[in-house]
Amino acid sequence: GFLAFWSFFPPNLPMRLNYDICVVGERVVLAPYRPKYVPQYHEWMSDPEIRAQTASEELSLEEEYQMQQSWRDDDDKLTFIILQRSVAGADTFSTAAMVGDVNLFLNDPDSRQVAEAEVMVAEPCARRKGLATEALVLMFRYAQRNLAIHRFYVKIGAANTAS
């Protein structure tokens, strides 16, 4: 499959592991979680079912902006917004193409080569199409090639039968 890493934003902006990188696959684009994506992300996280599946707490919009900033600056988190390439605007990183997010958490105190992976496809019309799988594969490849992370694990709740 197609895989490209783009330097996507000017380098003088605040950075953490992926803040200036975009990863392109066949069906998805992984874009850094920027402030422009917060309102849509907040709308998704207002859904009690999504919060339950992601073990997340409900936040106000202002708290969601604060969370985005904290994740941006945290060297132990790697977050991309998943954009569906078949949706108009994906090539310009439009919020209209947003379907979910994919994350890595570098929370193993003994190794920076181990990461917990998490993926969410929040838009119902984008589910069951392989987008989460492609987003994870792209994230894993990016992490292996650029961060020397070679071991990944996930935590899936027993009630989350779709995953």
N, C-alpha and C positions, 0 to 999 in steps of 0.2 A: 504494500500500500504506500501511498504518498505520505511523506513526512517531511516537514520543513520547520525550522526554527527561525523566527524573525526577530530582529531587534525592532521594537515596535513603538517605543516612546523615547523621547530625548533622555540621555543618560544623567542629566542634572536633577531629575526628580528623585524624591525619596525612594529608596530601593530596599528590597529584601531579596529573597532567592529568585523570584521570577517577575519582578515588577516591570521589567522592560522587555519581556519575552512573550511571544505568541507562538503557539504550536498548531500546525495545520495538518489535518488528516483528510481522508476521503470524504467523510460525511460531517465532521465536526471541526470547529476551530476552538482552541483553548485560548482564551484571552485573560489577562490579569484582571483581578477583581478591583475595578476602578469605581470611584464614587458614582459615576453615571449609572451603574448597574444596581445600586442600593435600593431605589424605589421598587423595582420589579422583584428583587430578592426579598425585600420586606413583605411584599404582597404574598409571595409564595409562603413565607414563614408565618403568615397570619392564619394559614390553614392548619387547624388542629391535627388533621391526619398526617400532614407532612412533618409537623413538629414531633408527633409521636414516633414516626418512623426514623427521624434523625436525632431523637433524644435532645431536642432543642427547647429552649424557653422562648416565650413570646417577648419580643422587644418592641419598644416604641421606634418610630422612624429615626429619631435622633440617636437612640441607643444603637440602632443598626448602623448608622454612619460611624459612630464611635468604634463599633466592632470591626467594621471594614478597615478603619485606620489602624486599629491595634493588630489586626491580622497582617496588614501591609507591612508593618514594622517588625513583626515577629520572625526571627530567623529559624524558628522551629516549625513554621507552617508554610505550606506551599499551596496556594489556592488559584484555580482558574475557573472562570465562567465558561460553560459549554455553550457555544453558538452552533446552531444547526445550519450547515452550509446551503441546504436547499431552500432556506427561507431568505427572502429578499432582505438585504442589508447585512448579511453575515460578512461579506467582503469589506464592509466599512465599519464592522464591529458594533452594529446597531443593537440597541436593546430589544428590538423586535425579533431578533434571531435567538435570544436567550432561551435555553431549555433547562438549564440546571447548573450544577457546579461539581468540581472534582478537587479533592484535597489530599495532601500528604501531611502527616503529623510526625515530626522527628522527636518523639518523646521517649525513646529508649536511652536511659542515662548511661548505658555502657557502650553504645555504638551509634555513630552518625550514619551507619550503613544500613539501618533498619528503619522502616517507616510504616505507620498505620495508614491505610488508604481508605478513602470514603468517596462515594459518588452519589449524586442525587439528580434524577431527571424529574423536575417538578411539573413540567407541562404535560398534562395527560396525553395530548395528541402526539407527543414525541416518545412515549414509552413503548417498550417492547419492539423497538426497531434496531437494536444493537448499538445505539448511540452511547450508552453507559459503558459498554464493553470497549468500544473504540476509544472513548475518553480515557479509560483506565490504561489501555495499552499505550496510548500516546504519553500519558503521565509517567508510566513506568519507564518507557524508553528515554524520555527526557531526564528523569531522575538517575537512571543508570549512566547515561552518557555525560551528564553535566554535573552531577552531585555525588557520583560513586555510591549510590544507594543500590543495593543488590538483593535486599530481602524486604518483602512486603507482606503485610497481613491485614485482614479486615475483621470487623466485628459486625455481625448481622443478627438482629433480634429474631427470636423464634417466630414471632407473629408476622415478620416481613417475608411472606412466602414468595413474593414476586422476585426478590433478590436471590 
